[in-house]
C-alpha cells in the first residue's frame, strides 16, 4: 500500500494564502526515509522538525547558527527528494475570501476551506497513484490539531461509506517523522505563493527547486473563486468520487 502524509500551512487570518499539501510514498521508500530522517535529526540533536522553527531560528533552533541549521534542512530536503513518489500542494484563497465565495456561489457546500482543500489534495494524490500504476487504497496520515480536523474526520468517514478506497488516520507530527516531510512541502509552497502575492521578485528557493525538479508528479493545484464555483456546481459528481 502507498502512504500519504498531509499537513497545512497559512491557515491563520494574517496569511494571504492557505495551503494543504501531501506527499506520497511507496512502502519501502517510506521505511528508508523514516530511518534517514530520524538519523539526521538525532545527529543534529533535534527531537522533531518544524519548518517554521527552522526558518525563524526559534524553538529547537533558538541560539543555533544559520549555517548549521541550513545544512540540516538541505539534508532533509535531499532525503525527501530521494524517496518521494509524488506530491500535491493545494493553494487556496484566504479563509475569509473562501467563505464569501461559498456564500456567493448559489450552491450548497457546508464544508470548511480546510476540509475542502484536504479532500482535493487526497483526490489528486490518488490520481498520481493511478499514473504510477499503483493501488489507490492509500493510507492517509493527516496532521491532527487543526480547528476543523473533527469535520475532516467526519468527511472521510462519509468518503469511506461511499466506497472511495483508502484509510485515514490523524497524528501529531511531532511523533510521526513523515508528517514532518509534509510540513516542509507545505511551508515551501506557502512561501512561494506569499512571495508572489507580495510581488517579491525573488528566484525560486533552491530547496523547493530541488523538491520539484525532474519529478512530474509534484503538482500544484490552485483553487480560486472560479474553480470553487465549478466544484460546488458539480459537487455530487466530483467531490465524493475519484
C-alpha positions in Angstrom: 0.0 0.0 0.0 1.1 3.5 -0.7 1.1 6.0 2.2 0.5 9.7 2.0 1.2 12.4 4.6 -0.8 15.7 4.7 -0.1 18.9 6.6 -1.4 22.5 6.2 0.2 25.9 6.3 -1.1 29.5 6.2 -4.5 28.9 7.9 -4.2 32.0 10.1 -6.1 35.1 9.3 -2.9 37.1 8.6 -1.7 34.9 5.8 -2.7 35.8 2.2 -2.8 32.1 1.2 -3.9 28.7 2.5 -2.1 25.5 1.6 -2.9 21.8 2.3 0.0 19.7 1.0 0.6 16.0 0.8 3.5 13.7 -0.1 3.1 10.2 -1.5 5.5 7.3 -0.7 5.8 3.6 -1.5 6.1 1.3 1.5 9.8 0.6 1.3 10.7 4.2 0.5 8.7 5.3 3.5 10.7 3.0 5.7 14.0 4.1 4.4 13.1 7.8 4.6 11.8 7.3 8.2 15.2 5.9 9.2 17.2 8.6 7.4 15.1 11.4 8.8 15.4 10.2 12.4 19.2 9.8 12.0 19.6 13.3 10.6 17.6 14.8 13.4 19.4 12.7 16.1 22.8 13.7 14.7 21.7 17.4 14.9 20.2 16.9 18.4 16.7 17.9 17.2 13.8 16.0 18.6 11.3 16.7 15.7 11.4 19.1 12.7 9.1 22.0 12.4 10.0 24.1 9.4 8.8 27.4 10.8 11.1 26.9 13.8 14.0 26.3 11.4 13.1 29.3 9.2 13.0 31.8 12.1 15.6 30.1 14.3 13.2 29.7 17.2 12.1 26.8 19.4 14.6 24.0 19.0 16.6 26.2 16.7 16.9 29.1 19.1 20.6 30.0 19.6 21.7 27.8 16.7 23.6 29.4 13.9 22.1 29.8 10.4 24.8 27.8 8.6 24.4 24.6 10.6 20.6 24.9 10.5 20.6 25.3 6.8 22.9 22.3 6.5 20.3 20.1 8.3 17.5 21.5 6.2 19.3 20.7 2.9 20.0 17.2 4.2 16.3 16.7 5.0 15.3 18.1 1.6 17.6 15.6 -0.1 16.0 12.7 1.9 12.5 13.7 0.7 13.8 14.1 -2.9 15.3 10.6 -2.9 12.3 8.8 -1.6 9.1 10.6 -2.6 6.9 9.3 -5.3 4.9 12.4 -5.8 3.2 15.3 -4.1 0.2 17.7 -4.3 0.0 21.2 -2.9 -3.5 22.7 -2.9 -3.3 26.5 -2.8 -6.4 28.4 -1.9 -7.9 31.8 -1.2 -7.6 33.2 2.4 -10.3 31.7 4.6 -12.4 34.9 4.7 -12.4 35.0 0.9 -13.3 31.3 0.7 -16.3 31.9 3.0 -17.6 34.7 0.7 -17.0 32.5 -2.3 -19.2 29.8 -0.8 -21.9 32.3 0.2 -22.0 33.9 -3.3 -21.8 30.7 -5.3 -25.5 29.9 -5.1 -24.7 26.2 -4.3 -24.8 24.3 -1.0 -21.4 23.3 0.3 -21.3 23.0 4.1 -17.6 22.2 4.5 -14.7 24.4 5.6 -11.9 25.5 3.4 -9.5 23.2 5.2 -11.7 20.1 4.7 -12.3 21.0 1.0 -8.6 21.6 0.3 -7.6 18.4 2.1 -10.1 16.3 0.1 -8.9 17.9 -3.2 -5.3 17.0 -2.1 -6.3 13.4 -1.5 -8.1 13.1 -4.8 -5.1 14.3 -6.7 -2.8 12.0 -4.7 -5.0 9.1 -5.9 -4.6 10.4 -9.5 -0.9 10.3 -9.1 -1.1 6.7 -7.8 -3.1 5.8 -11.0 -0.4 7.4 -13.2 2.2 5.3 -11.3 0.0 2.2 -11.8 -0.2 1.8 -8.1 -3.3 0.8 -5.9 -5.4 3.8 -4.9 -6.3 2.5 -1.5 -3.8 4.9 0.0 -3.1 5.0 3.8 -3.6 8.7 4.5 -1.8 10.2 7.6 -3.1 13.7 8.4 -1.7 16.2 10.9 -4.1 16.4 13.9 -4.9 19.6 15.8 -6.4 21.8 13.2 -9.6 23.5 14.3 -11.5 21.7 11.6 -9.9 18.3 12.0 -13.1 16.9 13.5 -15.1 18.0 10.5 -12.5 16.4 8.2 -12.7 13.1 10.2 -16.5 13.1 9.6 -16.0 13.9 6.0 -13.5 11.0 5.5 -16.0 8.6 7.2 -18.6 9.7 4.6 -16.0 9.1 1.8 -15.4 5.6 3.1 -19.1 4.9 3.3 -19.4 5.9 -0.4 -16.8 3.4 -1.3 -13.8 5.6 -2.1 -10.7 3.5 -1.4 -8.2 4.4 1.4 -7.8 4.7 5.1 -7.5 7.8 7.2 -5.5 8.4 10.4 -4.8 11.6 12.3 -1.5 12.1 14.2 0.6 14.6 15.9 3.5 15.3 13.5 6.0 15.6 16.4 5.6 11.8 16.8 5.5 10.9 13.1 8.6 11.8 11.1 7.0 11.5 7.7 4.3 14.0 8.6 7.2 16.4 9.1 8.1 15.9 5.5 4.7 17.2 4.5 5.3 20.2 6.8 8.4 21.0 4.7 6.4 20.7 1.5 3.5 22.9 2.8 5.9 25.5 4.1 7.8 25.7 0.8 4.7 26.1 -1.3 3.2 28.7 1.1 6.4 30.7 1.0 6.4 30.6 -2.8 2.9 31.9 -3.2 3.3 34.5 -0.4 6.3 35.9 -2.3 4.1 36.0 -5.5 1.3 37.8 -3.7 3.7 40.3 -2.2 5.2 40.8 -5.6 8.6 39.9 -4.3 10.9 39.4 -7.3 12.9 36.5 -5.9 14.1 33.4 -7.6 12.5 30.1 -6.6 14.0 28.9 -3.4 16.7 26.3 -4.0 15.1 23.9 -1.6 11.8 24.0 -3.5 13.5 23.7 -6.8 15.3 20.5 -5.6 12.0 19.0 -4.5 10.1 19.5 -7.7 12.9 19.4 -10.4 12.7 16.3 -12.6 9.6 14.8 -10.8 6.4 15.3 -12.9 4.3 14.0 -10.1 4.9 17.1 -7.9 1.7 19.0 -8.6 0.3 22.4 -7.6 -3.5 22.8 -7.6 -4.7 26.4 -7.3 -8.3 27.0 -6.1 -9.6 30.4 -6.9 -13.2 31.7 -7.0 -14.0 30.3 -10.5 -12.6 26.9 -9.7 -14.5 26.7 -6.4 -17.7 27.6 -8.2 -17.2 24.8 -10.7 -16.5 22.4 -7.9 -19.7 23.4 -6.0 -21.8 23.1 -9.1 -20.7 19.5 -9.7 -20.2 18.6 -6.0 -22.0 15.2 -6.0 -20.2 14.1 -9.2 -16.7 15.3 -8.4 -16.1 15.9 -4.7 -17.1 12.4 -3.5 -15.8 10.3 -6.4 -12.2 9.5 -7.5 
